Amino acid sequence: RLGLANVTAVHSNVFDFLPICKEKFDIVFADPPYALEGLDTIPDKVLGAGILHPGCWFILEHGDEYSFTAHPNFVKERNYGRVHFSIFEA
């Protein structure tokens, strides 16, 4: 539908997936439950797992109770009401 080639969609718990992932991606999108324990650790875990090609993006959907603007890999944030998307660059 988007006309994209070589797209892989993975629906998994991020904490279970990262230790077993052997692939590298250009974009990783995470939409965890907003009340997920450890949500604030997800950017460091994803960026530290080596699953992104250099210069590529990790996008985290989260509620407005979190702010990742001080994270060293933070690029920008988009807000849609109480829904926030923080974008990080590998």
mmCIF file of the C-alpha atoms, coordinates in Angstrom:
data_MODEL
# 
_entry.id   MODEL 
# 
loop_
_atom_site.group_PDB 
_atom_site.id 
_atom_site.type_symbol 
_atom_site.label_atom_id 
_atom_site.label_alt_id 
_atom_site.label_comp_id 
_atom_site.label_asym_id 
_atom_site.label_entity_id 
_atom_site.label_seq_id 
_atom_site.pdbx_PDB_ins_code 
_atom_site.Cartn_x 
_atom_site.Cartn_y 
_atom_site.Cartn_z 
_atom_site.occupancy 
_atom_site.B_iso_or_equiv 
_atom_site.pdbx_formal_charge 
_atom_site.auth_seq_id 
_atom_site.auth_comp_id 
_atom_site.auth_asym_id 
_atom_site.auth_atom_id 
_atom_site.pdbx_PDB_model_num 
ATOM 1  C CA . ARG A 1 1  ? 0.000  0.000   0.000  1.00 0.00 ? 1  ARG A CA 1 
ATOM 2  C CA . LEU A 1 2  ? 2.851  2.391   0.725  1.00 0.00 ? 2  LEU A CA 1 
ATOM 3  C CA . GLY A 1 3  ? 4.944  1.086   -2.141 1.00 0.00 ? 3  GLY A CA 1 
ATOM 4  C CA . LEU A 1 4  ? 7.823  0.151   0.135  1.00 0.00 ? 4  LEU A CA 1 
ATOM 5  C CA . ALA A 1 5  ? 10.066 -2.813  -0.575 1.00 0.00 ? 5  ALA A CA 1 
ATOM 6  C CA . ASN A 1 6  ? 11.826 -5.020  1.944  1.00 0.00 ? 6  ASN A CA 1 
ATOM 7  C CA . VAL A 1 7  ? 9.610  -4.173  4.931  1.00 0.00 ? 7  VAL A CA 1 
ATOM 8  C CA . THR A 1 8  ? 9.556  -6.368  8.027  1.00 0.00 ? 8  THR A CA 1 
ATOM 9  C CA . ALA A 1 9  ? 6.878  -5.954  10.677 1.00 0.00 ? 9  ALA A CA 1 
ATOM 10 C CA . VAL A 1 10 ? 7.672  -7.532  14.031 1.00 0.00 ? 10 VAL A CA 1 
ATOM 11 C CA . HIS A 1 11 ? 5.039  -7.660  16.741 1.00 0.00 ? 11 HIS A CA 1 
ATOM 12 C CA . SER A 1 12 ? 6.840  -8.637  19.939 1.00 0.00 ? 12 SER A CA 1 
ATOM 13 C CA . ASN A 1 13 ? 7.682  -7.562  23.449 1.00 0.00 ? 13 ASN A CA 1 
ATOM 14 C CA . VAL A 1 14 ? 10.717 -5.293  23.115 1.00 0.00 ? 14 VAL A CA 1 
ATOM 15 C CA . PHE A 1 15 ? 12.392 -6.787  26.191 1.00 0.00 ? 15 PHE A CA 1 
ATOM 16 C CA . ASP A 1 16 ? 12.067 -10.314 24.739 1.00 0.00 ? 16 ASP A CA 1 
ATOM 17 C CA . PHE A 1 17 ? 12.922 -9.367  21.154 1.00 0.00 ? 17 PHE A CA 1 
ATOM 18 C CA . LEU A 1 18 ? 16.117 -7.345  21.597 1.00 0.00 ? 18 LEU A CA 1 
ATOM 19 C CA . PRO A 1 19 ? 18.292 -10.141 23.035 1.00 0.00 ? 19 PRO A CA 1 
ATOM 20 C CA . ILE A 1 20 ? 17.460 -12.493 20.136 1.00 0.00 ? 20 ILE A CA 1 
ATOM 21 C CA . CYS A 1 21 ? 17.368 -10.037 17.221 1.00 0.00 ? 21 CYS A CA 1 
ATOM 22 C CA . LYS A 1 22 ? 20.139 -10.611 14.677 1.00 0.00 ? 22 LYS A CA 1 
ATOM 23 C CA . GLU A 1 23 ? 18.935 -8.152  12.015 1.00 0.00 ? 23 GLU A CA 1 
ATOM 24 C CA . LYS A 1 24 ? 19.571 -4.454  11.471 1.00 0.00 ? 24 LYS A CA 1 
ATOM 25 C CA . PHE A 1 25 ? 16.801 -2.032  10.573 1.00 0.00 ? 25 PHE A CA 1 
ATOM 26 C CA . ASP A 1 26 ? 16.454 1.459   9.100  1.00 0.00 ? 26 ASP A CA 1 
ATOM 27 C CA . ILE A 1 27 ? 13.435 2.325   11.259 1.00 0.00 ? 27 ILE A CA 1 
ATOM 28 C CA . VAL A 1 28 ? 12.216 0.760   14.492 1.00 0.00 ? 28 VAL A CA 1 
ATOM 29 C CA . PHE A 1 29 ? 8.844  1.825   15.872 1.00 0.00 ? 29 PHE A CA 1 
ATOM 30 C CA . ALA A 1 30 ? 7.742  0.883   19.392 1.00 0.00 ? 30 ALA A CA 1 
ATOM 31 C CA . ASP A 1 31 ? 4.207  1.354   20.689 1.00 0.00 ? 31 ASP A CA 1 
ATOM 32 C CA . PRO A 1 32 ? 4.324  -0.095  24.200 1.00 0.00 ? 32 PRO A CA 1 
ATOM 33 C CA . PRO A 1 33 ? 1.475  0.166   26.691 1.00 0.00 ? 33 PRO A CA 1 
ATOM 34 C CA . TYR A 1 34 ? 1.844  3.583   28.298 1.00 0.00 ? 34 TYR A CA 1 
ATOM 35 C CA . ALA A 1 35 ? 1.857  2.035   31.789 1.00 0.00 ? 35 ALA A CA 1 
ATOM 36 C CA . LEU A 1 36 ? 4.596  -0.468  30.866 1.00 0.00 ? 36 LEU A CA 1 
ATOM 37 C CA . GLU A 1 37 ? 7.125  -0.847  33.657 1.00 0.00 ? 37 GLU A CA 1 
ATOM 38 C CA . GLY A 1 38 ? 10.514 0.129   32.264 1.00 0.00 ? 38 GLY A CA 1 
ATOM 39 C CA . LEU A 1 39 ? 9.167  2.203   29.364 1.00 0.00 ? 39 LEU A CA 1 
ATOM 40 C CA . ASP A 1 40 ? 11.715 4.893   30.189 1.00 0.00 ? 40 ASP A CA 1 
ATOM 41 C CA . THR A 1 41 ? 14.556 2.397   29.560 1.00 0.00 ? 41 THR A CA 1 
ATOM 42 C CA . ILE A 1 42 ? 13.425 1.411   26.060 1.00 0.00 ? 42 ILE A CA 1 
ATOM 43 C CA . PRO A 1 43 ? 15.418 4.050   24.105 1.00 0.00 ? 43 PRO A CA 1 
ATOM 44 C CA . ASP A 1 44 ? 18.702 3.003   25.720 1.00 0.00 ? 44 ASP A CA 1 
ATOM 45 C CA . LYS A 1 45 ? 17.910 -0.682  25.234 1.00 0.00 ? 45 LYS A CA 1 
ATOM 46 C CA . VAL A 1 46 ? 16.973 -0.313  21.555 1.00 0.00 ? 46 VAL A CA 1 
ATOM 47 C CA . LEU A 1 47 ? 19.837 2.040   20.706 1.00 0.00 ? 47 LEU A CA 1 
ATOM 48 C CA . GLY A 1 48 ? 22.312 -0.097  22.641 1.00 0.00 ? 48 GLY A CA 1 
ATOM 49 C CA . ALA A 1 49 ? 21.209 -3.353  21.014 1.00 0.00 ? 49 ALA A CA 1 
ATOM 50 C CA . GLY A 1 50 ? 22.866 -2.560  17.692 1.00 0.00 ? 50 GLY A CA 1 
ATOM 51 C CA . ILE A 1 51 ? 19.723 -3.275  15.662 1.00 0.00 ? 51 ILE A CA 1 
ATOM 52 C CA . LEU A 1 52 ? 19.702 0.057   13.795 1.00 0.00 ? 52 LEU A CA 1 
ATOM 53 C CA . HIS A 1 53 ? 21.890 1.016   10.865 1.00 0.00 ? 53 HIS A CA 1 
ATOM 54 C CA . PRO A 1 54 ? 23.957 4.163   11.620 1.00 0.00 ? 54 PRO A CA 1 
ATOM 55 C CA . GLY A 1 55 ? 21.948 7.349   11.139 1.00 0.00 ? 55 GLY A CA 1 
ATOM 56 C CA . CYS A 1 56 ? 18.633 5.495   11.208 1.00 0.00 ? 56 CYS A CA 1 
ATOM 57 C CA . TRP A 1 57 ? 15.679 6.152   13.480 1.00 0.00 ? 57 TRP A CA 1 
ATOM 58 C CA . PHE A 1 58 ? 14.014 4.661   16.511 1.00 0.00 ? 58 PHE A CA 1 
ATOM 59 C CA . ILE A 1 59 ? 10.504 6.061   17.126 1.00 0.00 ? 59 ILE A CA 1 
ATOM 60 C CA . LEU A 1 60 ? 8.855  5.562   20.509 1.00 0.00 ? 60 LEU A CA 1 
ATOM 61 C CA . GLU A 1 61 ? 5.180  6.254   21.109 1.00 0.00 ? 61 GLU A CA 1 
ATOM 62 C CA . HIS A 1 62 ? 4.463  7.283   24.697 1.00 0.00 ? 62 HIS A CA 1 
ATOM 63 C CA . GLY A 1 63 ? 2.234  9.367   26.914 1.00 0.00 ? 63 GLY A CA 1 
ATOM 64 C CA . ASP A 1 64 ? 2.873  12.940  27.988 1.00 0.00 ? 64 ASP A CA 1 
ATOM 65 C CA . GLU A 1 65 ? 4.188  11.851  31.381 1.00 0.00 ? 65 GLU A CA 1 
ATOM 66 C CA . TYR A 1 66 ? 7.535  11.001  29.735 1.00 0.00 ? 66 TYR A CA 1 
ATOM 67 C CA . SER A 1 67 ? 10.082 13.349  28.215 1.00 0.00 ? 67 SER A CA 1 
ATOM 68 C CA . PHE A 1 68 ? 13.146 12.123  26.362 1.00 0.00 ? 68 PHE A CA 1 
ATOM 69 C CA . THR A 1 69 ? 14.426 15.514  25.179 1.00 0.00 ? 69 THR A CA 1 
ATOM 70 C CA . ALA A 1 70 ? 17.588 15.196  27.312 1.00 0.00 ? 70 ALA A CA 1 
ATOM 71 C CA . HIS A 1 71 ? 18.531 11.833  25.786 1.00 0.00 ? 71 HIS A CA 1 
ATOM 72 C CA . PRO A 1 72 ? 21.787 12.143  23.792 1.00 0.00 ? 72 PRO A CA 1 
ATOM 73 C CA . ASN A 1 73 ? 20.235 10.494  20.709 1.00 0.00 ? 73 ASN A CA 1 
ATOM 74 C CA . PHE A 1 74 ? 16.989 12.495  20.826 1.00 0.00 ? 74 PHE A CA 1 
ATOM 75 C CA . VAL A 1 75 ? 16.170 14.235  17.527 1.00 0.00 ? 75 VAL A CA 1 
ATOM 76 C CA . LYS A 1 76 ? 12.618 15.538  17.855 1.00 0.00 ? 76 LYS A CA 1 
ATOM 77 C CA . GLU A 1 77 ? 9.190  14.926  19.305 1.00 0.00 ? 77 GLU A CA 1 
ATOM 78 C CA . ARG A 1 78 ? 5.766  15.104  17.729 1.00 0.00 ? 78 ARG A CA 1 
ATOM 79 C CA . ASN A 1 79 ? 2.674  15.586  19.900 1.00 0.00 ? 79 ASN A CA 1 
ATOM 80 C CA . TYR A 1 80 ? -0.891 14.668  19.049 1.00 0.00 ? 80 TYR A CA 1 
ATOM 81 C CA . GLY A 1 81 ? -2.872 15.475  22.179 1.00 0.00 ? 81 GLY A CA 1 
ATOM 82 C CA . ARG A 1 82 ? -1.667 13.110  24.884 1.00 0.00 ? 82 ARG A CA 1 
ATOM 83 C CA . VAL A 1 83 ? 0.122  10.918  22.348 1.00 0.00 ? 83 VAL A CA 1 
ATOM 84 C CA . HIS A 1 84 ? 3.810  11.672  21.870 1.00 0.00 ? 84 HIS A CA 1 
ATOM 85 C CA . PHE A 1 85 ? 6.314  10.283  19.391 1.00 0.00 ? 85 PHE A CA 1 
ATOM 86 C CA . SER A 1 86 ? 9.954  10.693  20.396 1.00 0.00 ? 86 SER A CA 1 
ATOM 87 C CA . ILE A 1 87 ? 12.436 10.181  17.586 1.00 0.00 ? 87 ILE A CA 1 
ATOM 88 C CA . PHE A 1 88 ? 16.010 9.078   18.203 1.00 0.00 ? 88 PHE A CA 1 
ATOM 89 C CA . GLU A 1 89 ? 18.895 8.660   15.762 1.00 0.00 ? 89 GLU A CA 1 
ATOM 90 C CA . ALA A 1 90 ? 21.330 5.769   15.972 1.00 0.00 ? 90 ALA A CA 1 
# 
